[in-house]
Every structure is written in C-alpha cells, then in structure tokens.
C-alpha cells in the first residue's frame, strides 16, 4: 500500500485543485478519515502532489492546517511521541511551503514556558508539553509561574488580559492537583498573584482559585 501511495504522489497526472479548499482537496486525493497514524502518513505523502499542481500558498497552508488539526483531534488515542512524529513528518513534507507551522491559537502561558526553559535546559518532557499542554508536570507549571513572577517584578513589564487568562488556567490546574507543596509556593508569588488579581482560598472541597472582586 505504501508503494501505491508513493507512486500516486509522484505521478505526472496531477489533479486540478483550482478553487478547492483543504477538505475538498483531501476528498480528491484521499478521502479516508484522518484518524489513524497510517492514514495521516499516507495522506501526507499524497499532498506532495500539491507542489506540482501549482496550488496556491493559501491552499498549502490550509492543507497543512487540516492535517495538523486532524492529528490533534486524535488526542489521547495516540501517544505524545506519535503526535510529535506525525507533526514532524508534516513539517518535513509541507513546512517550507507555509508561513504558520502551528495553527493553534497562541497560548500565552506556553510562550512564557518557552522562555522559562532556555534551549540548553530542554528535555523530552519539554517537547511533550508543546505537543499537549495537559502533559505538563507540576514542577514545569511552578517553574514557569516563578519565571512570570520575576518578569512581572520588572517595572516595565505588565500582563495584558489575554496573558492573564491563559496563566490563570494553569494556576487553576496546579491548584486542582492538590499538591500542598506547590500551592504554598504559589501563594508566595505575591507579585504574580496580585497581577492576576486572584487569591488561593480554602474551601470545603480543598483549595481553589478565587478572583478578587
């Protein structure tokens, strides 16, 4: 089957994709559901024909996004390493023809996370978080929040509303995991807590994040 796919991708009989969107292109080229590793890899191979067809930059970007989002849609049904591998294959095939390699909305916490872990300190678990933020460890959340606290201490820096929203979500995630060590550490980040306009309170079901009125 693999050889058939490769042959089809290299054929001189290039379909006409003029005016087609990403989903329509997928139907012409493949049509099978992009919900398994095998199908994703087969379709990535077939999309190489787009480069021969004179597909527009918009069509290439939309096709890239279509496959990227299909990989993400598989969620917990595939391993983090598989998710990363598929996106690497997609980037290899189409990455140099697109402007945006990660079509997901910007997560401002992740932007700080990248700064909190310089390239020479990044390990495999760093890549896992970029692939799936739900894989983030308590220590990684804490390290990033401590970095943001230091960032906020600089007089010229302040968080905008979009940044606050993404950071509060991760504060809530850390608190929901009920590790008292990190909750106490979090409470010590006075500048960050004040900047977010929140407080950590004790309720009948444990700790929770409460926004100041």
Phi, psi and omega in degrees: 000321180300316180296324177297319180295314180298320179296317180296322181291333184262357185299152177280348179275086186272124178297160176266116183256009185303127176080000182271144174271180186299319181293322179292322176297316179300319180296321179292315187278325192221296176083341179282150180299135178269069185230014174221158178302315181301312182293321178299313182295321178296317182289323176302318179298319182291330183292350178298336180292340180299327181293330179278337190277351184078024178302145181289162177299326179293319178295320178295317179295316181295322178293318176302312180297320181300316180288317179304312182291330176293322177295313179298326182295339178287342171046234185284358179283348176235157179287156178302319180298324178292317177304311181296318180298315181296319180291329176293319178295321178296316179297319179297319184284317188235352187304321183283355180256003182237161180266331185241113182275340178230098185283357180293150176303147180298129172256113187291333174295317180297325177298319176290324178303317178298321180288327181290338179240089178302157184310322184283357179248000186277135177241187182301323182291339174294314179297322179301320181293320178297328180282318181213107185298337180291348178274001185292137180273158179304319182296325179291320176298313182299314181301319180290318179295322177296322177296316180296322178301315178296321178298318181291336180290341176284129190303328185277355185256138174209148182275137175271176187294322179295319178296315180301317182300314181290323180290318180299323178302320181283328173298315179297321178296315180298315181294322181295340180279352168060034174267107188299331180299313182284330178294317178294321177296319180300318180298335181282349180274071188299319182296316180294312181301318179292321180294325179279347180060049179227171171212154179263118184241160178258126177242183182293337179258014181112203182278152175207161180266130180235132178280138177289144180277000000 
